[in-house]
Amino acid sequence: MTGDGLGVEAVLLDADDTLYDTRSAMHAAGAAAASALWPDADPERLAQAGVRFRDDPEGHFAAYTRGEIEFDEMRRARLAELAAWLDRPADGDWWDEFEDRYEPAFLAAMTAFDDVRPAVAALRAAGLAVGVLTNSSGEYTRAKLAAARLDDLFDVVCSRDTLGFGKPDARAFHEACRRLGSEPALTLYVGDEVATDPLGAADAGLAAAWLVRDGVPDERSGRLVEARKIPVIASLAEVPGLVAPDAARFGPGERGR
């Protein structure tokens, strides 16, 4: 691309809390499942059970991302931590009942952000390929994309199980670029988790943007991305203007020149 843009030919997007509101869905589903499974637990903690489950204070999701454990093992470990936090017996086998209650509530609550389709349409109209790179599993990502009604949208969807490990490992970014048909230096990556997404992408040689949908960046993270000259955006609606100044004004079917 030419002009004042970043000079890229493709865009990779994170999935969770970039394309769809995973945080809210997990908070709602986790509270509902825990309340149904353990109705006699502390009510204040039950109300926060979804937050606790998502926060994953023992870092099991990070271990899964690094390829140290598999998806089901990671989820079971997070549930065991949640049960202990709610003072449930440590040897309880809660998995099947929790999943039976959690998954339908989670997928029913999954909604796409309003800026996703218009941004992707503008990028395609400007001639850019658009794909997804996520640290979630492939099967779970397909379910989330379908629930959010975004499963028809992307050229490529790469997940943690594409290689057996995920972001911020540079090889995950490079493999996603290869599958998208773009060079890393000519690819923009956009995501919301500062270390995993913009900093990881920049370390892998991609252009990067940090998506901060709500509030303002924390001071330390803000300094880190500023030092790397990584733009901070509040919406995916800003992405077309980052990569090609004219892209934001093209409608579907129009092409940049």
Secondary structure as UniProt FT lines:
FT   TURN            3..4
FT   STRAND          10..13
FT   TURN            17..19
FT   HELIX           22..37
FT   TURN            39..40
FT   HELIX           43..47
FT   HELIX           49..55
FT   TURN            57..58
FT   HELIX           60..65
FT   TURN            66..67
FT   HELIX           71..85
FT   TURN            86..87
FT   TURN            90..91
FT   HELIX           95..109
FT   TURN            114..115
FT   HELIX           116..125
FT   TURN            126..127
FT   STRAND          129..133
FT   HELIX           138..147
FT   TURN            148..149
FT   TURN            151..152
FT   STRAND          156..158
FT   HELIX           160..162
FT   TURN            163..164
FT   TURN            167..168
FT   HELIX           170..180
FT   HELIX           184..186
FT   STRAND          187..191
FT   HELIX           195..199
FT   HELIX           200..203
FT   TURN            204..205
FT   STRAND          207..211
FT   HELIX           219..227
FT   TURN            228..229
FT   STRAND          232..233
FT   HELIX           236..238
FT   HELIX           239..243
FT   TURN            245..246
FT   HELIX           247..249
FT   TURN            252..253
//
